[in-house]
């Protein structure tokens, strides 16, 4: 079984037969997503944008973003998926020439 996994991992795919992700692949993806997260405060420290832009990046409403920054018991925190989107957006923006 292990030799089959190693064989699949070393196999190069040039858009031929799709490769199976397997257990090792899912574990790598899971740990990669966990490491690739950014808090909204950190994102704002790097980029000059507002709630509207954060909402667009995360695919949520502006009012949902406002709740992240509330100082009351109604405060909400961003989900892991939203923090991952912020981290991905940050990496994309770092690689783009900004005008």
Long-range contacts (C-beta under 8 A, 24 or more apart in sequence): 33-80, 33-84, 34-80, 36-84, 36-87, 36-88, 37-80, 37-83, 37-84, 37-86, 37-87, 38-83, 38-86, 38-87, 38-90, 39-78, 39-83, 39-86, 40-65, 40-68, 40-69, 40-78, 40-83, 40-86, 42-86, 43-86, 43-89, 43-90, 46-90, 47-90, 47-93, 54-86, 57-85, 57-86, 57-89, 58-82, 58-85, 58-86, 59-85
